[in-house]
Amino acid sequence: MSTELRIIPITGIGEIPLGTDLGQLIFTALQQQGLSLQKGDILVVTQKIVSKAEGRTVRLDEVEPSAFARQIAEQGNKDPRHVEVVLRESKRIVRMSHGVLISETHHGFICANAGVDESNVNGADLLTLLPIDSDQSAHQLRTRIQELTGEGENFDLAIIISDTWGRVWRNGQINMAIGVAGMEAMTDYRGQIDPYGYELHASVIAVADELASAAELVMGKIAAVPVALIRGYQYQPASGTVKTLLRDSATDMFR
């Protein structure tokens, strides 16, 4: 168990053009803050800067909305071009009411608007899309930063790519993990004995989500801090995947 955590905002990242070497950018920002990575560190990186670096953006002025997108947009007073992009990024629509779309993405995530987000870069109206494979994005970023440490794959480091989502039955939004590399996304306590002598049967903790949510406390939504360093959490090193966090439809009582 970790006894103490530090969560440090990483500043100086700036705008992210297409093709940015995100690993180098983050590594340099750490150095400029006088920080050196330590083995066992975790970097939480927001989805938006990953998507921008990978070119997962769409210009609104280049989107031609379908008749269905126009119909949905009219109901909710939305931009039909935005709705069209959401439909393209959706595997299926889970719920739809008054212009609000809850979608299942091609990754299997269920979230508002298929994770499509608005942005403004150099005066252009853009939509940012989720990475095509957010686990792979996390893995590539981890590999690059490991190279920059000079120790390569021998350097224990975990990467979490986060995004801000709402939650069923709860008001407010939190950051959750959409990509993981270098750690198990969940900690399984089943079969262990609690302090009262009872065997645990159902305790599987989504630690990647908890870490992503904790990191948001220093990142904020308007502070332009897209990266946080978490130090002190004793995660389980592994070639983890965010897919372990997705509930199978066979056990989902609400789908």
C-alpha positions in Angstrom: 0.0 0.0 0.0 1.2 3.5 -0.7 1.6 5.6 2.4 1.9 9.0 0.7 1.2 10.4 -2.8 2.5 13.5 -4.5 0.6 14.9 -7.5 2.6 17.5 -9.4 1.2 19.6 -12.3 3.6 19.8 -15.3 3.4 23.2 -16.8 4.9 24.8 -20.0 3.4 22.3 -22.4 1.8 24.9 -24.7 -0.2 24.2 -27.9 0.3 20.9 -29.6 0.7 20.9 -33.4 0.3 17.8 -35.5 3.3 15.5 -35.3 4.6 16.9 -32.0 7.0 14.6 -30.2 4.9 14.4 -27.1 7.4 12.4 -25.1 10.2 14.9 -25.8 7.9 17.8 -24.9 6.8 16.3 -21.6 10.4 15.2 -20.7 11.7 18.7 -21.4 8.8 20.3 -19.4 9.8 18.1 -16.4 13.4 19.2 -16.7 12.4 22.9 -16.9 10.6 22.4 -13.6 13.6 20.9 -12.0 12.1 17.4 -12.0 13.7 14.1 -12.8 11.7 11.1 -13.4 12.0 8.3 -10.7 11.4 4.7 -11.2 7.7 3.9 -10.3 6.5 7.3 -11.4 3.1 7.7 -13.2 2.4 10.3 -15.8 -1.3 11.2 -16.4 -1.7 12.9 -19.8 -5.0 14.4 -21.1 -6.5 12.9 -24.2 -6.7 16.2 -26.0 -3.0 16.7 -26.4 -2.5 13.1 -27.4 -5.2 13.5 -30.1 -3.8 16.7 -31.4 -0.3 15.3 -31.7 -1.7 12.3 -33.5 -3.8 14.4 -35.9 -7.1 13.2 -34.5 -8.9 16.4 -35.3 -11.6 17.5 -37.7 -12.2 21.0 -39.0 -15.9 21.9 -38.7 -15.9 23.8 -42.0 -15.0 20.5 -43.8 -17.9 18.5 -42.4 -21.1 17.9 -44.4 -23.8 16.8 -42.0 -26.3 14.1 -43.0 -30.0 14.6 -42.8 -30.1 12.5 -39.6 -27.4 14.7 -38.0 -29.5 17.8 -39.0 -32.6 16.3 -37.4 -30.8 15.6 -34.1 -29.1 19.0 -34.1 -32.4 20.8 -34.6 -33.9 19.0 -31.6 -31.1 20.1 -29.2 -30.1 23.4 -30.8 -26.7 21.9 -31.8 -24.3 22.4 -34.6 -25.3 19.7 -37.1 -21.6 19.3 -38.2 -20.6 18.5 -34.7 -23.4 15.9 -34.4 -22.3 14.4 -37.7 -18.8 13.8 -36.4 -20.2 12.3 -33.2 -22.3 9.9 -35.3 -19.2 8.9 -37.3 -17.2 8.2 -34.1 -20.0 6.1 -32.6 -20.4 2.3 -32.8 -24.0 2.7 -31.6 -26.2 5.3 -29.9 -27.0 4.2 -26.3 -29.4 7.1 -25.4 -30.5 10.2 -27.3 -32.7 13.0 -26.0 -33.0 16.7 -26.7 -29.7 16.7 -28.6 -27.8 14.8 -26.0 -26.1 11.7 -27.3 -24.7 8.9 -25.2 -22.6 6.8 -27.5 -20.6 3.6 -27.5 -17.3 4.3 -29.3 -15.5 1.9 -31.5 -13.2 1.3 -28.5 -16.1 0.2 -26.4 -16.3 3.3 -24.2 -19.8 4.6 -23.3 -19.7 8.3 -22.9 -21.3 11.6 -24.1 -20.8 12.5 -27.8 -18.4 9.6 -28.4 -15.6 11.6 -26.7 -15.7 14.3 -29.4 -14.6 17.6 -28.0 -14.5 21.2 -29.2 -11.2 23.1 -29.4 -9.8 26.2 -30.9 -6.4 26.2 -32.5 -5.0 29.3 -34.3 -8.6 30.6 -34.8 -9.8 27.5 -36.5 -12.9 25.6 -35.1 -11.8 22.1 -34.6 -13.2 18.9 -33.0 -10.8 16.6 -31.3 -11.5 12.9 -31.5 -10.4 10.1 -29.2 -7.1 8.3 -30.2 -7.8 5.4 -32.5 -6.1 3.0 -30.0 -5.6 4.9 -26.7 -3.7 1.9 -25.1 -1.3 2.0 -28.1 -0.9 5.7 -27.7 0.0 5.3 -24.0 2.4 2.5 -24.9 4.2 4.6 -27.5 4.5 7.6 -25.2 5.9 5.4 -22.4 8.4 3.9 -24.8 9.6 7.3 -26.0 10.0 8.7 -22.5 11.8 5.5 -21.3 14.3 6.1 -24.2 14.8 9.7 -23.1 15.7 8.5 -19.5 18.6 6.6 -21.0 17.5 3.3 -19.4 14.9 2.2 -22.0 12.5 -0.6 -21.0 14.4 -1.1 -17.7 12.9 2.2 -16.4 9.7 1.5 -14.6 7.1 4.1 -15.7 3.4 4.1 -16.1 1.3 6.2 -18.4 -2.4 7.0 -18.1 -4.3 8.8 -20.8 -7.3 10.5 -19.2 -10.5 12.1 -20.4 -13.3 13.9 -18.6 -16.6 12.1 -18.5 -19.9 12.3 -16.6 -21.2 9.4 -14.5 -24.5 7.5 -14.4 -26.5 8.6 -11.3 -24.0 11.2 -10.2 -23.8 14.9 -10.9 -20.5 16.4 -12.0 -17.7 15.0 -14.1 -14.4 13.3 -13.3 -11.3 12.3 -15.2 -11.2 8.6 -16.1 -8.5 6.4 -17.8 -9.0 5.8 -21.5 -5.5 4.4 -22.1 -3.0 2.6 -19.9 0.6 1.4 -20.3 3.1 0.0 -17.8 0.6 -0.9 -15.1 -2.4 -3.0 -14.3 -5.6 -0.8 -14.6 -7.2 -2.7 -11.7 -6.1 -4.1 -8.4 -7.9 -7.4 -7.5 -8.3 -8.0 -3.8 -10.5 -11.1 -4.3 -9.4 -14.0 -2.2 -7.6 -11.8 0.3 -8.6 -11.6 4.0 -9.6 -8.3 5.5 -8.7 -7.2 9.1 -11.8 -8.9 10.5 -10.9 -12.3 9.0 -13.4 -12.2 6.1 -12.4 -13.3 2.6 -13.0 -10.6 -0.1 -15.1 -11.8 -3.0 -16.0 -8.7 -5.1 -13.3 -6.0 -4.4 -11.7 -5.1 -7.7 -10.5 -1.5 -7.6 -10.2 0.6 -10.8 -7.0 2.2 -9.8 -6.3 3.7 -13.2 -9.5 5.7 -13.0 -8.8 6.7 -9.4 -5.3 8.0 -10.4 -6.7 9.8 -13.4 -9.3 11.5 -11.3 -6.8 12.5 -8.6 -4.5 14.0 -11.2 -7.3 16.3 -12.4 -7.2 18.1 -9.1 -3.9 19.8 -10.1 -4.6 19.9 -13.8 -8.0 21.8 -13.7 -10.2 22.5 -16.7 -9.0 26.1 -17.5 -5.5 26.1 -16.2 -3.9 24.7 -19.4 -2.1 21.9 -17.5 -2.4 18.7 -19.6 0.1 16.5 -17.7 0.5 15.5 -14.1 3.2 13.5 -12.3 2.0 11.1 -9.6 4.7 9.9 -7.3 4.5 7.4 -4.4 1.7 5.1 -5.6 2.9 1.5 -5.7 1.2 0.2 -8.8 1.6 -3.3 -10.2 3.9 -3.1 -13.2 2.4 -4.9 -16.2 1.5 -4.6 -19.8 -1.9 -3.4 -18.7 -4.8 -2.3 -20.9 -7.8 -0.1 -20.4 -10.0 -2.8 -21.9 -10.0 -4.5 -18.5 -12.1 -1.6 -17.2 -14.8 -2.1 -19.7 -17.7 -4.1 -18.4 -18.8 -7.0 -20.6 -22.3 -6.6 -22.0 -23.2 -10.0 -20.5 -22.7 -8.7 -17.0 -24.1 -5.2 -17.6 -27.5 -4.9 -16.0 -28.3 -1.5 -17.5 -27.3 -1.9 -21.2 
